[in-house]
Amino acid sequence: MALRYLNSLPLPEALDIFLGHFAFPARPAAEEVEARSAGGRVIAEPVFAARSCPHYHASAVDGVAVRAEETFGASETSPVTLRLGSQALVVDTGDPVPSGMDAVVMIEDVDIREDRGQAEPGDLITLTAPAVPWQHVRSIGEDIVASDLLFTSGHRLRPADLAALLAAGLTRVTVKARPRVAIIPTGSEIVPASGSPAPGEIPESNSAALAELVREWGGQAEVLPIVSDHRPDLARAFLRAAEGFDILVVNAGSSAGRDDYTAPLLAELGTLLVHGVAIRPGKPVILGELGGKPFVGLPGYPVSTILTAELFLRPLLGRWLGLPEPERPRARAVLSRSVTSPSGVDEFLRVKLARVGPKLVAVPMARGAGTLTTLIRADGLVKIPVGVESWPEGTEVEAGLLRPLAEIESSLLCAGSHDLLLDLLADELAGVGPGVSLSSAHVGSLAGIMALKRSEAHLAGIHLLDPATGSYNESYVRRYLPDRKAVLFHLARRAQGLMVRPGNPGSIQGLDDLARPGVSFINRQKGSGTRVLLEYHLSRLGIDPNRITGYGREVYTHTAVAAEVASGGASTGLGLLAAAQAFGLDFIPVASEDYDLLIPAEFYDHPGIRALLDVARSDRWRRRATAFGGYDLSDTGTEKWME
């Protein structure tokens, strides 16, 4: 059979080919399990109640049981008197209604003689209103009648369902057997996550996410040992898994590299149905069959792994268990900036979401398939369909939600420059209590101001040097927000400088050395305050940026700069002392700068903003921020209104 390799099959066609290859049984294997532990399981056959609920006539309230006919005619002017023990009996909620009685009167509607501190047989009670037959009585089978159909086959049990099973006398229930899913991590470079990986070794982590997803989707996962990129070893692992499991999931080795054997092995040992789907990320996915078992080969990059698992493994498990096609909750949002996309693929764009004024804003995030943090920080996924090459800023899109909409609606969005103090503010704000959270979009200081100009964020972190005056931030706010009233909330004065590896092996003394042969640099993105600061000093020193090796390499955070320097990817980079200390780097001071939070006046009294500013002024937050090093917090909390 000819290999379908990276043919860019459309997503719907690839799914049809894959799922259509298997005949899913109408009644798959079943097993009987304890009802108490059956949460999330799928009913295999109709479930009928074994007993009624309640199984006796029960009092629905605390009161007295009576014969309704003996109360007829009772009124405020003509009360009826009954004797306890013969004509009325005291009952509590849930007690059986005594034989011969057919109504219960609430205790607060009864006048009981209580001279001795408690009602006793022989005491007289007075009623001022008649009782209706069967009032406040839960009749036998009021909720469930023995032999009633509780659940049809295919129903997935929820927490309340477990209570209903037990109430109906069912301590065990027959459910569909969970498909056993083998997860096989592959790659000679993959090592257990518990160790200390050397350069070139990658900790195996994808299987943890896959196993939890399989459990969430109704399967039973087992992570098998890592298999190296050795064709005979892979073949043995695949064949063994096909003997003992219902579904095979192989992670990595799905592309076209010299050590990517998964597709040719599947074609040799089983049936290769699809290799390559028109999606981004996750294009080199593999779909097929081995030993009669579904085979899913997922790309190794973590975002690709999780996304393709949701696109192909989730519907496979759903078909297996007879569950309806799953769908994420969705919300309409407006793109905060334009995006482009290859026209021949369905691209799944990760976005931050926030309610800013009347609109829900979607901020596009980094798109790398290996940037797992973008997936854990994203609020939603936006599908850019095949044929769409670009969407302009302001386009209304539909986002599949990765967290509840209520949480998204209550979150604050800070667009602008990255600072470790923002992460600390977010953590402290989370401890204040539910109802507000802080998320950050690290787009740079200028982009943060422009986001406020377009009403696409609640606040912005900025540190922009005015070369003409040597002051920070004010001139930029006046220039770009001339018609908006806003406040500059001073968060910290911070140290910026060159980060170098311990011992300064390149003997770098200052910015003069950046153009020296043998020195490589890692830069921040255009529009960031750090980039503005750097260009100001280079201009003063007369240094042409084109002479600096690596000047065009850009990252979006201070910690990313530190990571590059620590790993040897660059000799140096400009960033914060706090980031250098976090990575154990040496630091050469260059400048001290103001880092402020810019807040438009219309959001200043927002409850979330008020809570955020209170946190920033708190002693606890100051102590934690001071521990980072490199920050002067003496003026934290001062405000300057920009009219």
Disulfide bonds with the S-S distance in Angstrom:
none
